[in-house]
Amino acid sequence: MKSPDPVKTYLKDLDSFFYGGNRWQPGILQLTEDLNFKQAVWVPGKNKNSIWKIVMHSNFWKQYIFSIDAGKPFSNEEKHSGDWRDVPSKPDESKWQDEIDLMIITHKKMKALVLKLGMELFNQRKSFSVFVRENISHDAYHAGQIGLLRSLQGISKINF
């Protein structure tokens, strides 16, 4: 029997926590793609995050990973200003869909990066590889937050 390819297995996991199909929770795309912009900007209270803001945060950290891979890591100022930034001042459906599209694009770029890294993805001594692998956990954590924000708004549960 042939051993499973760890890179292909990781890519399958990456997809299942993005599109859905894992055993724990809906994927982050599943949790966001059916929302309208008003649901995406809703916050449960003062100084709390919206779904839109969480999606922007998730997209930002993938962009940060790509910047490191390109040899041009964001400065501390860029990390600070880009991380938990505010949603657009005049949110609308088009801008929300643009953010969802960016999430899909960054997911595809992340998969390409994983393929490029190959088995180096599993090099425990290479902090960049660990950072890339841990992105699944980061998105899963925020998917849980998005699920809670959906529930607090009375939005129907997603069957996964």
N, C-alpha and C positions, 0 to 999 in steps of 0.2 A: 504494500500500500504506500502510495506517495505521500510525503509529508505536506501539510497545507502550507501555502505561501503566506508568510506573516504580513507582507505588504498588502496583498490582496485581501487578507482577513481584516487588516486595519481599515482599508478603504471601504469594505462592506460595513464595518462598524461606524465609520464616519458618515456614510450615507444613511444608516439606520437611525442615527441620532439627529440627522438633518431632515430627511424626508419622512421618517417614521419606519416602524417595523422592528424596533428593538423591544425588549421584554419589560422595560421599566416605565416608559412614558411616551407621549407623542413626540415626534421630531419638532425641532424649532420652526421649520417651515410650515409643518402641519398646523402649528399653533397660531401662526400669523397670517397665512395667505388668505384666509376667509374673512379677515377683519376689515372693517372700513376705517377711515382715518380718525373718526370720532372715537371709536373704541380704542384705537391705538394711542391716542393722546390722553385718554382718561387716566386720572391719578386718584388713588384712594384717600389722599390727604395731603396737607401742605408738606413740601420738601420730600415727596415720595417720587419714585420713578414710574414712568408710563411704559407701556409695551414698546412704543416707538423709541423711547430713549434707550431701553434695553437692547433693542435691535441695533441701534446706532452704535452702542457700546461693543456689542459682539462683532459688528462689521469693522469697527476701528481696530480691535486687537488682531484681527486677521490681516488688516492692512499693515499693522505694525510688524507682524511676522514677515510679510512680503518685503517690507523695507529692510529688515535685517538680511534676508536672503539676497537682496539686490546689492548688499554692501553699503547701504545708505540708511542706517537705522535712524529713526526719529530722535530728535533731541529731547531732553527732559521737558523743555517748553512745549514742544509738539505733542508729547505724550500727555502732559497736563491739560493742554487746551483741547485735545482731541478726544479724550477719554469720555467722561460723562457730560458731554455738551448738551445744550438745549435743543429741543425739536425746532424746526423752522418756525419763525415768528408768525407766519400766516400758513398754517398747515392746511393741506387739502388732499383730496384723493390721489391726485397725480404725484405729489411729492411722497406720499406714503407708498405708492406703488413703485416709485423710483428706489426707495429704501429696500423694499422687498426684492426688487431686481438686483440691487447691489448685493444683497445677502446671497442670492443664487449665484451670482458671478464670483463672489469671494469663496463660496463653497467649492465651485469648480476649480478655481485657482488653487485652493488648498489641496484638492485631490491631485492636481498636476504637480504641486510641490512634493507631496508624499511620494509620487512615482519617481520624481527626480532624485529624492533622497534615497529611495530604495531601502536596502537593509541598514543604511546609516541612520535611518529613523529610529532604530532601536539601540543606538549607541548611548549607553547611560553616562558616558564621560563627556558627551557633547551636549552642552546645555541647550543649544538651539534645537537639537533633535527632541529633547525632553519637552521643551516649550511647545513645539509643533504637536507632539503626541497629546499633551495635556489639553489641547484645544477642545477635544471631545468633552472633557469634564467641564470645562468653562461653559460651553454651549448647553450642556445638559443641566447645569446649575441654573442658568438663566432661563432655560425652557421651563423649569419648574416654577420660577417666578412668574413667567408669562401665563402659565396654566392657572396659577392662583389669581392673577389679575383678571383673567377671563372669567373665572368663577365668581369673583367679587362683583363683576358687572352683570352676572346672570347669563353669560354667553354659554351656549350648550357645550357640554363635554365632548371631547374628541375620542372616538373609539380607536384604539391602536391595536 
